[in-house]
Amino acid sequence: MSKYSQIRNIDELESALKDVKMSLGGKKVEISDNLYGLRESYSPTNLLGMGLKSASTSYPIDKYLLDKVRKLKSFFSK
C-alpha cells in the first residue's frame, strides 16, 4: 500500500508496516555495501597513491622515486 493516508483498519496498517520494514531492510544492506566500498576506496594506501598521482601531474615524482629506489638498491647491494 503506497498511500498511507488511506489506511482504514489494523490489517492494512500491519501490511503497510511490514512493507516499510522490508524496504528499510533492503536499504540497510545497500548502505552497508556502499560504506564498505568507500572504506576500500579511501584506505591509507589508496589515498597515498592518489596523492602521488596528483603530485606527479605537476612534478615527475615517479622518475624521482624510481631514482631514489635505484640508489637505495645499489646502496644495499654493496
C-alpha positions in Angstrom: 0.0 0.0 0.0 1.6 3.3 -1.0 -1.0 5.8 0.2 -0.7 5.7 4.0 -3.5 8.2 4.5 -6.0 5.7 3.1 -5.3 3.1 5.8 -8.6 2.3 7.4 -8.1 -0.8 9.6 -5.4 -2.6 11.6 -4.8 -5.2 8.9 -3.9 -2.5 6.4 -1.7 -0.8 8.9 0.2 -4.0 9.7 0.6 -4.7 6.0 2.0 -1.2 5.4 4.3 -1.6 8.4 5.6 -4.9 7.0 6.2 -3.2 3.6 8.1 -0.4 5.2 10.3 -2.7 7.3 11.2 -4.8 4.2 12.1 -1.6 2.3 14.2 -0.4 5.2 16.0 -3.8 5.4 17.0 -3.6 1.8 18.2 0.0 2.2 20.3 -1.1 5.2 22.1 -3.7 3.1 22.6 -1.2 0.3 24.1 1.4 2.6 26.4 -1.2 4.3 27.7 -2.2 0.8 28.3 1.4 -0.1 30.1 2.1 3.1 32.3 -1.0 2.6 33.2 0.3 -0.9 34.1 3.7 0.5 36.3 2.2 3.1 38.1 0.2 0.4 38.4 3.3 -1.9 39.8 5.6 0.8 42.2 3.3 2.5 45.6 4.9 3.5 47.4 3.2 0.7 44.9 4.3 -1.9 44.9 7.9 -0.6 48.7 7.9 -0.8 48.5 6.6 -4.3 46.0 9.3 -5.3 48.2 11.9 -3.7 51.3 10.7 -5.6 49.4 10.6 -8.8 48.1 14.1 -8.3 51.5 15.4 -7.4 53.1 13.7 -10.4 51.0 15.8 -12.8 52.9 18.9 -11.9 56.3 17.3 -11.0 57.6 14.0 -12.4 57.6 12.3 -9.0 57.6 8.8 -10.4 61.0 9.4 -12.0 62.3 10.9 -8.7 61.0 8.0 -6.7 62.4 5.5 -9.2 65.8 7.2 -9.0 65.7 7.0 -5.2 64.8 3.3 -5.2 67.7 2.6 -7.6 70.1 4.4 -5.3 68.8 2.5 -2.2 69.0 -0.8 -4.1 72.6 -0.1 -5.1 73.5 1.0 -1.6 72.2 -2.2 0.0 73.6 -4.5 -2.7 77.2 -3.4 -1.9 
